[in-house]
Amino acid sequence: MNKKIKTPEVEKLFKGILCLENVEECYDFFEDICTINELLSLSQRFDVASMLREKKTYLEIADKTGASTATISRVNRSLNYGNDGYDMVLERLKEQ
């Protein structure tokens, strides 16, 4: 875990997110807390992670998502050397 983000403020934010009960509440909260571009960037990275796990090429991912190769590379690095957060969430979504 990255100790730079482990702060009381971040923990409070995460606990707040865990209080959300459905997708509509997520829309309301995240539209308030993020700019539209921030939210679209987050969703793009998540889409990129999903496509990388599906063994799509960088070119296919860039064409479908509009993500830059730098963004795709950064997500790929997180998938390979990060904390497995993407994989955990992608697996849980598959189970639903």
C-alpha positions as CSV (number, residue, x, y, z in Angstrom):
1,M,0.0,0.0,0.0
2,N,1.2,3.5,-0.8
3,K,1.7,5.2,2.5
4,K,1.4,8.6,0.8
5,I,-2.3,8.1,0.3
6,K,-3.0,6.5,3.7
7,T,-4.3,9.6,5.5
8,P,-7.3,10.2,7.8
9,E,-8.9,12.3,5.0
10,V,-8.5,9.5,2.4
11,E,-9.9,6.9,4.8
12,K,-12.9,9.1,5.5
13,L,-13.5,9.4,1.7
14,F,-13.3,5.6,1.3
15,K,-15.6,5.0,4.2
16,G,-18.0,7.5,2.6
17,I,-17.8,5.6,-0.7
18,L,-18.6,2.4,1.1
19,C,-21.8,4.0,2.4
20,L,-23.2,4.3,-1.1
21,E,-26.0,1.8,-1.6
22,N,-26.6,1.8,-5.4
23,V,-25.5,3.1,-8.7
24,E,-27.8,6.1,-8.6
25,E,-26.2,7.2,-5.3
26,C,-22.8,6.7,-6.9
27,Y,-23.8,9.0,-9.8
28,D,-25.0,11.7,-7.3
29,F,-21.9,11.5,-5.1
30,F,-19.3,11.2,-7.8
31,E,-20.8,14.0,-9.9
32,D,-20.6,16.2,-6.8
33,I,-17.0,15.2,-5.8
34,C,-15.4,14.9,-9.3
35,T,-15.4,17.1,-12.4
36,I,-16.9,15.4,-15.4
37,N,-13.4,15.0,-16.9
38,E,-12.1,13.4,-13.7
39,L,-14.9,10.9,-13.7
40,L,-14.6,10.1,-17.4
41,S,-10.8,9.6,-16.9
42,L,-11.4,7.2,-14.0
43,S,-14.0,5.2,-16.0
44,Q,-11.6,5.2,-19.0
45,R,-8.8,3.7,-17.0
46,F,-11.1,1.0,-15.6
47,D,-12.3,0.2,-19.1
48,V,-8.6,0.0,-20.2
49,A,-7.8,-2.4,-17.4
50,S,-10.7,-4.6,-18.4
51,M,-9.6,-4.7,-22.0
52,L,-6.0,-5.4,-21.1
53,R,-7.2,-8.4,-19.0
54,E,-9.1,-9.5,-22.1
55,K,-5.7,-9.5,-24.0
56,K,-6.7,-6.6,-26.3
57,T,-3.8,-4.8,-28.0
58,Y,-2.9,-1.2,-27.2
59,L,-4.1,-0.2,-30.6
60,E,-7.5,-1.9,-30.1
61,I,-7.8,-0.3,-26.7
62,A,-6.8,3.2,-27.9
63,D,-9.3,2.9,-30.8
64,K,-12.2,1.9,-28.6
65,T,-11.5,4.0,-25.5
66,G,-9.7,7.0,-26.9
67,A,-7.0,6.5,-24.2
68,S,-3.5,7.5,-25.0
69,T,-0.7,4.9,-25.1
70,A,0.7,6.6,-22.0
71,T,-2.6,6.0,-20.1
72,I,-2.8,2.4,-21.3
73,S,0.8,1.8,-20.3
74,R,0.2,3.3,-16.8
75,V,-2.8,1.0,-16.3
76,N,-0.9,-2.0,-17.6
77,R,1.9,-1.2,-15.1
78,S,-0.7,-1.0,-12.3
79,L,-2.1,-4.4,-13.4
80,N,1.3,-6.0,-13.4
81,Y,3.0,-4.3,-10.4
82,G,0.3,-2.7,-8.4
83,N,-1.8,-3.8,-5.5
84,D,-4.2,-6.0,-7.6
85,G,-7.1,-3.6,-7.0
86,Y,-8.2,-3.6,-10.6
87,D,-8.2,-7.4,-10.7
88,M,-10.1,-7.7,-7.4
89,V,-12.9,-5.4,-8.7
90,L,-13.0,-7.0,-12.2
91,E,-13.3,-10.5,-10.6
92,R,-16.1,-9.3,-8.3
93,L,-18.0,-7.8,-11.3
94,K,-17.7,-11.1,-13.2
95,E,-19.2,-12.9,-10.2
96,Q,-22.3,-10.7,-10.2
